[in-house]
Amino acid sequence: MQTLRDLFGRPVLPVLGLVALLVAGCAQVGTASLTFWDLVWTIVVLFFWMMALWIFIALFGDIFRRNDLSGVMKAVWIFVLFVLPFLGALIYIITRPKMTAQDVEMLTQAQAAQKAAAGVTPADQIATLNQLKESGAITIPEYEALKKKAIEG
């Protein structure tokens, strides 16, 4: 038997919260306590609040992930983000280099992996299979099956 978490997963929880707010708000639409536009305003505020939280989570992750910042500078940036959240986030985003040495290294590794994966052609695979067949590492039926697989892609 599946649990609710298996059926819905975590991303549904914020949506369920908004649905609950909508149902509670719609029950009181037209009364003096909560109007339809109060509900719309609440949804807009919640959207921007979640967006701000996501920005801060992304900035904290970026600060801790960077190799070019010392531990002291990481602590300074975290302190600035706690003391002056929005101004600190804006300053960090402006002063952060567009491409750090770590970014260049990760990009180079990704490109090398892509070239290595794309560099093996069916002809290279068949040549390797010929060498394995001649050395006796694989039998002729295995060679034929692997050759067919290499040609098919």
C-alpha positions in Angstrom: 0.0 0.0 0.0 1.4 3.4 -1.0 1.7 6.3 1.4 0.6 9.8 0.6 4.3 10.8 0.3 4.8 8.1 -2.4 1.7 9.3 -4.3 2.2 13.0 -4.1 5.9 13.6 -3.2 7.3 16.8 -1.6 6.6 19.3 -4.4 2.9 19.0 -3.8 3.0 20.2 -0.2 3.3 24.0 -1.1 0.5 23.5 -3.6 -1.7 21.8 -1.0 -1.0 24.8 1.3 -2.1 27.2 -1.3 -5.2 25.1 -2.0 -6.1 25.1 1.7 -5.6 28.9 1.8 -7.8 29.3 -1.3 -10.6 27.1 0.2 -10.4 29.0 3.5 -10.5 32.3 1.7 -13.3 31.3 -0.7 -15.4 30.3 2.3 -15.3 33.9 3.5 -15.3 35.8 0.2 -17.6 38.8 0.5 -17.4 39.1 4.3 -15.6 41.9 6.0 -12.7 39.7 7.2 -11.4 38.4 3.9 -12.1 39.5 0.4 -11.2 37.9 -2.9 -8.5 40.5 -3.5 -7.0 39.8 -0.1 -6.6 36.2 -1.2 -5.0 37.3 -4.5 -2.7 39.6 -2.7 -1.7 36.8 -0.3 -0.9 34.5 -3.2 1.3 37.2 -4.8 3.1 37.9 -1.5 3.7 34.1 -1.0 5.1 33.8 -4.5 7.6 36.6 -3.9 8.4 35.3 -0.5 9.2 31.8 -1.9 11.2 33.4 -4.7 13.3 35.4 -2.1 13.9 32.2 -0.1 15.0 30.4 -3.2 17.5 33.2 -4.1 19.0 33.0 -0.6 19.3 29.2 -0.7 21.0 29.4 -4.1 23.4 32.1 -2.9 24.3 30.1 0.2 25.0 27.1 -2.0 27.1 29.2 -4.3 29.1 30.7 -1.5 29.9 27.3 0.1 30.6 25.6 -3.2 33.2 28.2 -4.4 36.9 27.2 -4.1 38.3 30.6 -4.8 36.9 32.1 -1.5 38.7 31.5 1.8 36.8 30.4 4.8 37.0 33.9 6.3 35.5 35.4 3.1 32.7 32.8 3.1 31.9 33.7 6.7 31.9 37.4 5.8 29.5 36.9 2.9 27.1 34.7 5.1 27.2 37.5 7.8 26.4 40.1 5.2 23.5 38.1 3.8 22.1 37.7 7.4 22.5 41.3 8.4 21.5 43.0 5.1 19.6 40.3 3.3 18.4 42.0 0.1 21.2 44.5 -0.2 23.8 41.8 0.6 22.3 39.5 -2.1 22.4 42.3 -4.6 26.0 43.1 -3.8 27.1 39.5 -3.9 25.4 38.9 -7.3 27.1 42.1 -8.7 30.5 41.4 -7.3 30.6 37.6 -8.1 32.8 37.0 -11.2 30.9 35.7 -14.2 33.3 32.8 -14.7 35.4 31.6 -11.8 38.4 29.3 -12.2 36.3 26.5 -10.7 33.6 27.1 -13.4 36.3 27.0 -16.1 37.6 23.7 -14.7 34.1 22.1 -14.5 33.4 23.3 -18.1 36.7 21.9 -19.3 36.0 18.5 -17.6 32.5 18.4 -19.1 33.8 19.2 -22.6 36.5 16.5 -22.3 33.9 13.9 -21.2 31.7 14.9 -24.1 34.6 14.6 -26.6 35.6 11.2 -25.1 32.1 9.9 -25.4 31.7 11.2 -29.0 35.2 10.2 -30.0 34.5 6.4 -30.1 33.2 5.5 -33.5 31.8 2.2 -34.7 35.1 1.8 -36.7 37.1 2.2 -33.5 35.0 -0.4 -31.7 35.4 -2.9 -34.6 39.1 -2.3 -34.6 39.3 -3.0 -30.9 37.1 -6.1 -31.4 39.5 -7.4 -34.1 42.4 -7.0 -31.7 40.5 -8.9 -29.0 39.5 -11.6 -31.5 43.1 -12.0 -32.7 44.4 -12.2 -29.1 41.9 -14.9 -28.3 40.1 -12.8 -25.6 36.7 -13.3 -27.4 35.4 -16.0 -29.7 34.3 -15.6 -33.2 30.5 -15.8 -32.3 31.1 -13.2 -29.6 33.0 -11.1 -32.1 30.2 -11.2 -34.7 27.5 -10.3 -32.0 29.6 -7.4 -30.7 30.4 -6.2 -34.2 26.7 -6.2 -35.1 25.9 -4.3 -31.9 28.6 -1.7 -32.7 27.3 -1.2 -36.2 23.7 -0.8 -35.0 24.9 1.8 -32.6 
